[in-house]
């Protein structure tokens, strides 16, 4: 296995999991929160559950 490719895949998986976790948690500070990118916003559990029910 190519070491560079393995490291890149690991970083990609960890980045995805962190974005998913960030989308499903709330921040206690309401002032000054940056707007969530649309691609991360799609990872929210509630929206995914609603989408699955529609199938």
C-alpha positions in Angstrom: 0.0 0.0 0.0 1.3 3.4 -0.8 2.1 5.2 2.4 1.2 8.7 1.1 -2.2 7.5 -0.2 -2.9 5.8 3.1 -2.1 8.9 5.1 -4.2 11.0 2.7 -7.2 8.7 3.1 -6.9 8.7 6.9 -6.8 12.5 6.9 -9.9 12.7 4.6 -11.8 10.3 6.9 -10.9 12.2 10.0 -11.8 15.5 8.4 -15.2 14.1 7.4 -15.9 12.7 10.9 -15.0 16.0 12.5 -17.2 18.0 10.1 -20.1 15.6 10.8 -19.5 15.9 14.6 -19.4 19.7 14.3 -22.7 19.8 12.3 -24.4 17.7 15.0 -23.3 19.8 18.0 -24.2 23.2 19.2 -22.0 26.0 20.5 -22.7 27.7 23.8 -21.6 31.0 22.4 -24.3 32.5 20.1 -22.5 35.7 19.3 -19.9 35.6 16.5 -20.6 32.1 15.2 -19.4 31.7 11.6 -22.0 30.5 9.1 -21.8 26.8 8.5 -20.8 25.8 5.0 -23.6 24.2 3.0 -21.7 20.9 2.5 -21.3 20.6 6.3 -24.8 21.6 7.0 -26.0 18.6 4.9 -24.3 16.2 7.4 -26.8 17.0 10.2 -28.5 14.0 11.6 -32.0 15.5 11.6 -32.0 16.3 7.9 -30.5 12.8 7.1 -33.3 11.1 9.1 -36.0 13.1 7.4 -34.5 12.3 4.0 -34.5 8.6 4.9 -38.1 8.7 5.9 -39.1 10.2 2.6 -37.6 7.2 0.7 
